Amino acid sequence: MNSDKITVQVKPGLFIGEMKLGMSKSEIDKLTENSPFFFKIEYEDGKCSFIDLFSSAAIKFVCQYEELDFFNTKASALIPLIDNISPYDREKSDGYSYYFPEIGLSFWRDMNLTEKDMQEHWFKDMSPENQEDTAKHLYFGAVGVYKPEQ
């Protein structure tokens, strides 16, 4: 990995960075208080039950699980790799969101862009700046961890 980037480790079903499932709101608040990252946190019975980390254009970082870089690997390549580890929920996943309930991992992006879409007239007719901005949707914008289903 590139040494000038911050690396955030992810372990599906357990943690993102220093934030662990099961932590209290006050523990999570201490960790997010001065964090440069944007998180969405959900709680159940006062304990952290879901952690969502969002990618950022302002902060260059690697969101890593084993050798995979979640935010810098195209969605079309990443999903089959994770699917080989644990199958995604075919009924709940829609191209925007993918859920891997057996390991407690999810991905989200706000546009289901493919390489084929980039050959279409609607994409080619965009300004180069808009093409560059839209091409970011080849990648996921958020990764989440939650308790795996039994």
C-alpha positions in Angstrom: 0.0 0.0 0.0 1.1 3.6 -0.5 2.9 4.8 2.6 1.7 8.4 2.4 -1.9 7.3 2.9 -3.7 6.5 6.2 -4.7 2.9 6.4 -8.0 2.0 8.2 -8.2 -1.7 8.9 -11.6 -3.4 8.6 -12.6 -6.8 10.0 -16.1 -7.8 8.8 -18.5 -8.4 11.7 -16.1 -6.9 14.2 -14.6 -3.4 13.6 -13.6 -0.5 11.4 -10.4 1.2 12.6 -10.5 1.5 16.4 -14.3 1.4 16.5 -15.7 -2.0 17.5 -19.2 -3.4 17.4 -20.5 -3.6 21.0 -18.9 -0.4 22.1 -21.0 2.1 24.0 -22.0 5.5 22.5 -19.6 7.3 24.8 -16.7 5.1 23.7 -17.6 5.7 20.0 -18.1 9.4 20.6 -14.5 9.7 22.0 -13.2 8.0 18.9 -15.1 10.1 16.4 -14.7 13.4 18.3 -11.6 14.5 16.3 -11.7 12.0 13.5 -11.1 13.2 10.0 -13.5 10.5 8.7 -17.2 10.4 8.3 -19.1 7.6 10.0 -22.7 6.5 10.3 -23.2 4.6 13.6 -26.2 2.7 14.7 -26.9 1.4 18.2 -29.0 -1.3 19.7 -29.5 -1.6 23.5 -26.9 1.1 24.0 -24.2 -0.7 22.1 -22.8 -0.1 18.6 -24.5 -2.5 16.2 -23.5 -1.0 12.8 -20.5 1.1 11.7 -20.5 2.7 8.2 -17.3 4.4 7.0 -17.6 6.7 4.0 -14.9 7.4 1.4 -13.6 10.9 1.1 -12.1 13.0 -1.7 -10.6 15.3 0.9 -8.8 12.5 2.8 -6.6 10.0 0.9 -6.8 6.8 2.8 -6.9 3.0 2.3 -9.8 1.0 3.8 -8.2 -2.4 4.0 -9.4 -5.9 4.8 -6.5 -8.4 4.4 -5.0 -7.5 1.0 -8.2 -5.8 -0.4 -8.5 -2.0 -0.6 -12.3 -1.4 -0.4 -12.4 2.1 -1.7 -9.7 1.8 -4.4 -10.9 -1.4 -6.0 -13.7 -1.2 -8.6 -17.0 -2.6 -7.4 -17.1 -4.9 -10.4 -13.9 -6.5 -9.2 -14.5 -6.3 -5.4 -17.9 -8.0 -5.2 -16.7 -11.3 -6.8 -13.7 -11.4 -4.6 -15.8 -11.0 -1.4 -18.5 -13.3 -2.8 -15.8 -16.0 -3.0 -15.2 -15.5 0.8 -18.9 -15.3 1.7 -21.9 -15.0 -0.7 -23.8 -11.8 -0.8 -27.5 -11.6 -0.3 -28.9 -11.8 -3.9 -32.3 -10.6 -2.8 -31.2 -7.6 -0.8 -28.3 -6.4 -3.0 -29.1 -4.2 -5.9 -25.9 -2.8 -7.5 -26.0 0.1 -5.2 -25.8 -1.9 -2.0 -24.3 -5.3 -1.3 -24.8 -7.2 1.9 -22.7 -10.2 3.1 -24.7 -11.4 6.1 -22.6 -14.4 7.0 -19.6 -12.2 7.7 -21.3 -8.9 8.6 -20.1 -6.7 5.8 -21.9 -4.2 3.5 -21.0 -1.8 0.7 -22.8 1.2 -0.8 -22.5 3.6 -3.7 -25.1 6.1 -4.8 -24.9 5.2 -8.5 -24.6 1.8 -10.1 -22.0 2.8 -12.8 -20.4 0.2 -15.0 -17.5 0.3 -17.5 -20.2 -0.3 -20.3 -22.0 2.8 -19.1 -18.9 4.9 -19.8 -19.2 4.0 -23.5 -22.7 5.3 -23.7 -23.5 8.7 -25.3 -24.9 10.1 -22.1 -21.5 9.6 -20.4 -19.4 10.7 -23.4 -21.5 13.8 -23.8 -20.5 15.0 -20.4 -17.6 17.5 -19.8 -14.3 15.9 -18.9 -14.8 17.2 -15.3 -18.2 15.6 -15.0 -16.9 12.4 -16.5 -14.2 12.3 -13.9 -16.6 12.9 -11.1 -19.1 10.4 -12.4 -16.4 7.7 -12.9 -15.9 7.7 -9.1 -19.1 5.6 -8.9 -17.2 2.7 -10.3 -16.1 2.4 -6.7 -18.0 2.1 -3.4 -18.6 5.1 -1.3 -19.2 3.4 2.0 -18.3 0.1 3.8 -20.2 -1.1 6.8 -19.7 -3.8 9.4 -22.4 -5.4 11.5 -22.9 -8.6 13.5 -23.0 -11.6 11.2 -26.2 -13.6 10.9 -26.1 -17.0 12.5 
